[in-house]
Amino acid sequence: MIDAVWSIGVRAGGVANVLARYLELRGDAVHTCADFVAWVDGLGGPEAFADAVRNRQRTSTTNGILKAEAVYRQAAMLASEGVVDVSGLTESVRERWVLVPGSKSGTSWDALLLVMGEETVKADRMLRRFCAAALGTTESRVSAKRAHALVVAAAAELGVSARALDGAIWAYESARRPGEPRQ
């Protein structure tokens, strides 16, 4: 869940640093969402959690909350819904997930499903940029929902898993330098 929320709009290295610091503090034992909430409360709350992982990134530059706060709220919500594994990630849980500031597009939800091993895509900036180039338009004109649908449809057409195509697009886009021509 930390990966899913923190990965939106940042480089993979930043997320890896947060995860490494969290594991350093907690160890690699499996913890439930309720355990996580109690641990964050014991630290002093989401602000203290952000300080502990040395990352104060926000979910958005406009009216965003700390990603630490978003993770805390998501964990509390999942715990209140009784979610213990991927089978509990229902549409009604998704509807609550996207209410947390910075989660409206559903991209962090898709990221959570990917982390949980589900066959889906995370229509983040990389996939939106790729789809925009393929459509001959700008990234701002391709919503996360549209990019998600396009990549899933392309994967079906190509006979590959959507998850694998997501990974290939992400690798391609992250390797490109800004302004570099597409091949």
Contacts in CASP RR format, 6 or more apart in sequence:
PFRMAT RR
TARGET T0000
AUTHOR 0000-0000-0000
METHOD contacts of the structure
MODEL  1
MIDAVWSIGVRAGGVANVLARYLELRGDAVHTCADFVAWVDGLGGPEAFA
DAVRNRQRTSTTNGILKAEAVYRQAAMLASEGVVDVSGLTESVRERWVLV
PGSKSGTSWDALLLVMGEETVKADRMLRRFCAAALGTTESRVSAKRAHAL
VVAAAAELGVSARALDGAIWAYESARRPGEPRQ
1 33 0 8 1.000
1 36 0 8 1.000
1 71 0 8 1.000
1 74 0 8 1.000
1 75 0 8 1.000
1 78 0 8 1.000
1 112 0 8 1.000
1 115 0 8 1.000
2 18 0 8 1.000
2 19 0 8 1.000
2 22 0 8 1.000
2 71 0 8 1.000
3 15 0 8 1.000
3 19 0 8 1.000
3 111 0 8 1.000
3 115 0 8 1.000
4 108 0 8 1.000
4 109 0 8 1.000
4 111 0 8 1.000
4 112 0 8 1.000
4 114 0 8 1.000
4 115 0 8 1.000
5 59 0 8 1.000
5 67 0 8 1.000
5 70 0 8 1.000
5 71 0 8 1.000
5 74 0 8 1.000
5 103 0 8 1.000
5 108 0 8 1.000
5 111 0 8 1.000
6 14 0 8 1.000
6 15 0 8 1.000
6 18 0 8 1.000
6 19 0 8 1.000
6 55 0 8 1.000
6 57 0 8 1.000
6 67 0 8 1.000
6 71 0 8 1.000
7 15 0 8 1.000
7 108 0 8 1.000
7 111 0 8 1.000
7 122 0 8 1.000
7 124 0 8 1.000
8 59 0 8 1.000
8 102 0 8 1.000
8 107 0 8 1.000
8 108 0 8 1.000
8 111 0 8 1.000
8 124 0 8 1.000
9 124 0 8 1.000
9 125 0 8 1.000
10 57 0 8 1.000
12 174 0 8 1.000
14 55 0 8 1.000
17 54 0 8 1.000
17 55 0 8 1.000
18 53 0 8 1.000
18 55 0 8 1.000
21 52 0 8 1.000
21 53 0 8 1.000
21 54 0 8 1.000
21 55 0 8 1.000
22 53 0 8 1.000
25 52 0 8 1.000
25 53 0 8 1.000
26 39 0 8 1.000
31 39 0 8 1.000
32 79 0 8 1.000
32 84 0 8 1.000
33 75 0 8 1.000
33 76 0 8 1.000
33 78 0 8 1.000
33 79 0 8 1.000
33 83 0 8 1.000
34 75 0 8 1.000
34 79 0 8 1.000
36 72 0 8 1.000
36 75 0 8 1.000
37 72 0 8 1.000
37 75 0 8 1.000
37 76 0 8 1.000
37 79 0 8 1.000
40 46 0 8 1.000
40 48 0 8 1.000
40 49 0 8 1.000
40 68 0 8 1.000
40 72 0 8 1.000
40 75 0 8 1.000
42 48 0 8 1.000
43 49 0 8 1.000
43 52 0 8 1.000
45 72 0 8 1.000
46 66 0 8 1.000
46 68 0 8 1.000
46 69 0 8 1.000
46 71 0 8 1.000
46 72 0 8 1.000
47 66 0 8 1.000
47 68 0 8 1.000
47 69 0 8 1.000
49 68 0 8 1.000
49 71 0 8 1.000
49 72 0 8 1.000
50 56 0 8 1.000
50 66 0 8 1.000
50 67 0 8 1.000
50 68 0 8 1.000
50 69 0 8 1.000
53 68 0 8 1.000
55 67 0 8 1.000
55 68 0 8 1.000
56 66 0 8 1.000
56 68 0 8 1.000
57 66 0 8 1.000
57 67 0 8 1.000
58 64 0 8 1.000
58 65 0 8 1.000
58 66 0 8 1.000
58 67 0 8 1.000
59 65 0 8 1.000
59 66 0 8 1.000
59 67 0 8 1.000
59 70 0 8 1.000
59 100 0 8 1.000
59 101 0 8 1.000
59 102 0 8 1.000
59 103 0 8 1.000
60 101 0 8 1.000
60 102 0 8 1.000
63 101 0 8 1.000
64 101 0 8 1.000
64 102 0 8 1.000
65 100 0 8 1.000
65 101 0 8 1.000
65 102 0 8 1.000
70 100 0 8 1.000
70 101 0 8 1.000
70 102 0 8 1.000
70 103 0 8 1.000
70 108 0 8 1.000
73 100 0 8 1.000
74 97 0 8 1.000
74 100 0 8 1.000
74 103 0 8 1.000
74 108 0 8 1.000
77 93 0 8 1.000
77 96 0 8 1.000
77 97 0 8 1.000
77 100 0 8 1.000
78 93 0 8 1.000
81 88 0 8 1.000
81 92 0 8 1.000
81 93 0 8 1.000
81 96 0 8 1.000
82 88 0 8 1.000
83 89 0 8 1.000
83 93 0 8 1.000
85 116 0 8 1.000
86 113 0 8 1.000
86 116 0 8 1.000
86 117 0 8 1.000
86 118 0 8 1.000
89 112 0 8 1.000
89 113 0 8 1.000
89 116 0 8 1.000
94 106 0 8 1.000
94 109 0 8 1.000
97 103 0 8 1.000
97 106 0 8 1.000
97 108 0 8 1.000
97 109 0 8 1.000
97 112 0 8 1.000
98 104 0 8 1.000
98 105 0 8 1.000
98 106 0 8 1.000
98 109 0 8 1.000
102 108 0 8 1.000
103 109 0 8 1.000
105 123 0 8 1.000
105 143 0 8 1.000
105 144 0 8 1.000
105 145 0 8 1.000
106 144 0 8 1.000
107 122 0 8 1.000
107 123 0 8 1.000
107 124 0 8 1.000
107 144 0 8 1.000
110 120 0 8 1.000
110 121 0 8 1.000
110 122 0 8 1.000
110 123 0 8 1.000
110 148 0 8 1.000
111 122 0 8 1.000
111 124 0 8 1.000
113 120 0 8 1.000
114 120 0 8 1.000
114 121 0 8 1.000
114 122 0 8 1.000
114 163 0 8 1.000
114 166 0 8 1.000
117 163 0 8 1.000
118 163 0 8 1.000
119 161 0 8 1.000
119 162 0 8 1.000
119 163 0 8 1.000
120 148 0 8 1.000
120 152 0 8 1.000
120 162 0 8 1.000
120 163 0 8 1.000
120 166 0 8 1.000
121 127 0 8 1.000
121 148 0 8 1.000
121 151 0 8 1.000
121 152 0 8 1.000
121 155 0 8 1.000
121 162 0 8 1.000
121 163 0 8 1.000
121 165 0 8 1.000
121 166 0 8 1.000
122 166 0 8 1.000
123 144 0 8 1.000
123 145 0 8 1.000
123 146 0 8 1.000
123 147 0 8 1.000
123 148 0 8 1.000
123 151 0 8 1.000
124 144 0 8 1.000
124 170 0 8 1.000
125 139 0 8 1.000
126 169 0 8 1.000
126 170 0 8 1.000
126 173 0 8 1.000
126 174 0 8 1.000
127 147 0 8 1.000
127 148 0 8 1.000
127 151 0 8 1.000
127 166 0 8 1.000
127 169 0 8 1.000
127 170 0 8 1.000
127 173 0 8 1.000
128 139 0 8 1.000
128 142 0 8 1.000
128 143 0 8 1.000
128 144 0 8 1.000
128 147 0 8 1.000
129 139 0 8 1.000
129 173 0 8 1.000
130 147 0 8 1.000
130 169 0 8 1.000
130 172 0 8 1.000
130 173 0 8 1.000
131 142 0 8 1.000
131 146 0 8 1.000
131 147 0 8 1.000
131 150 0 8 1.000
131 151 0 8 1.000
132 138 0 8 1.000
132 139 0 8 1.000
132 141 0 8 1.000
132 142 0 8 1.000
133 182 0 8 1.000
134 150 0 8 1.000
135 142 0 8 1.000
142 150 0 8 1.000
151 162 0 8 1.000
151 165 0 8 1.000
151 166 0 8 1.000
151 169 0 8 1.000
152 162 0 8 1.000
154 165 0 8 1.000
155 161 0 8 1.000
155 162 0 8 1.000
155 164 0 8 1.000
155 165 0 8 1.000
156 162 0 8 1.000
158 165 0 8 1.000
176 182 0 8 1.000
END
